[in-house]
């Protein structure tokens, strides 16, 4: 399997190269050159597998045997931010640079990152939004020489590998809810940058009979794009109780468009290699207009293709988040985080439709990170001692102010990291 950029300027990328790539040099993001499909017999076989074995089967479809033999694959996945730090803290040959939007994430979330004092962990609190941090990072990845020399990669859903593993979640969840492999299952996805729902779209293209719903905060660009084709940024990003979803530039929408306008002209070369041509002109046109004006209208034909899989979008207010958290606690003694509550809110509001289709709500994070939301919901609970201890730990971070050149600060930090110490 090889990979290419959504914008066509980067191609013939190996899995290893994709793993160590964020934004492509042409400004696009990577996807496999083809999406493998699976038949009913394969689905029947997969439904009997453990999560780990299922992950191995699916992930191996996207990695050449010459790069990683199937028997060598060990698959898992996790959250970004603090879990990425936890994975590499203290390692000698890996440094991690983390940008968090100051004042726009829960206090516990921030402390999980700023209380890590190992020398290879570098945390910046920025005076801006999550979208602003992406704008600061992108020029570094588009500078091919700089990216290669300093061996940069990205951990969030800009990186294909995160989405690849999330594809497994959709298959595994489907098998838990459906008694066969023909019947549809609806999956409600708390949506910010659209990485998770992109994985759902890929699962659908592979042959999994799912329909998807995007549940969003009042920062509703995804909902507007899906319901009316209006892909335009608002004047401001409104902070909500679900900070990971407070996004006005959901960069994975570019991947979703690409998936649904994928047009293959496949010819057999006689040597076991398929030659294929993919139409990327529309992606470049849409993204060029969006990046220059902040607004673009999604063509109706493309919107119709997407709506066959992403069948609905739902906007949820903070008041509904807290009332949903309280209701789930009262009815089930189960505590959900505010992001998960946004998906559950859709489910509760649509129970009266009378449809018999099974529904899954994706849960995204531990509620222990979001004391503010739990308190606002009026839920009595005991904070985990491990979380409580964070408050007394020393912190280390650097602040980036709005009037500074964040890309330049990051560039200098990366150069300093890679400069040998005397």
Secondary structure by P-SEA (a helix, b strand, c coil): ccccccccccccccaaaaaacccccccbbbbccbbbbbcaaaaaaaaaccaaaaaaaaaaaaccccccccccccccccccaaaaaaaccccccbbbbbbbccccccaaaaaaccccccccbbbbbbcccaaaaaaaacccccaaaaaaaacccccccccaaaaaaaaaaaaaaaaaccccccbbbbbbbbcccaaaaaaaaaaaaaccbbbbbbbbccccaaaaaaaccccccccbbbbccccccccccccaaaaaaaaaacccccccccccbbbbbbbaaaaaaaaaaaaacccccccaaaaaaaaacccbbbbbcaaaaaaaaaaaaaaccccccaaaaaaaaaaaaacccccccbbbbbbcccccccaaaaaaabbbbbccccccccccbbbbbcccccccaaaaaaaaaaaaaacccc
